């Protein structure tokens, strides 16, 4: 099947062009191309980007299919403009063997909405005690390159050192959930003025920063590759700047929600705002935006964390940590970074596609928009403004912190290897 995508602006730059997509690739770019046998689609001068890539998605399958499945999660991803997502390992059973990562990879391939790159656990059962079979997962059909105990921190320094060293053999990366466990026992929200006022146990910035500092030093020591998940504090941004200044192989991500929401929202006691790492202060938000703009923070990752109603609609202390984010990620980045003039569309393509694909070693994603390249693309309607309605989400869960928010820009079409997964803003 071939497809003619008409009247689109690659990276939002220059005059609109037409692209012909066939055999999974971009085969022709020009103006006024004739449709011929191709199925035409008018992009209405929308911004064309390489398909987005998420380094941090929780798909919940196997084990919590009541919250999300690979099918529903990847459908939501495609609607958000993603053509590849990394599925976190904290499933049940944990993705700590070749068997489980291959199962997740196959479910993704069968669903067909976007590519699923399973993340392998660093330690068996996420228990932080024994290293999982990283090499076996790397050699499996799923070709795992990203390893993480996300949800838990690999807090044992010796284990972290060995993992960083081990994955060098196959170009792997350790993605760390930086949370010193002893400093965050019983933590419910950011430690600060608001936690004191509300009487909730605080999660101090230093618990994140101490692990990041330690891991940067360990990565430098063994010459390994470290990726820091969901950076949330101003101090963490400073530490990553410091590590990069030394030329160490350290990358970092920020979530859309940490770019806009603050710990003032804990005052609502609405558990939709309960997340790990917690929402921080205005000062932190500003530092994260600055870090993303200047490239200290390499990419945006959603940390899409769907939860079933009964796990989320509890009192604050009992509710699960996490928020959904696949369908709103791009719009939040547009609102916080593009509209204020802090990121160009080309930089958005880097931060949400090229760089996460490089970190995750996904060779067919995050490619330039050029003839001969894989046709993994997404098209954004700049003029659209929309109000987030959780009931309309393709995710099986409803825990979005942006319910009722009006957001700018909407993904209208997504192409996976030249085949539309989304057209007119709906699953194709
Ligand atoms: Zn995490």
Boltz pocket constraint, residues with backbone or C-beta under 6 A from the ligand:
constraints:
  - pocket:
      binder: B
      contacts: [[A, 150], [A, 151], [A, 152], [A, 177], [A, 229], [A, 230], [A, 276], [A, 277]]
      max_distance: 6.0
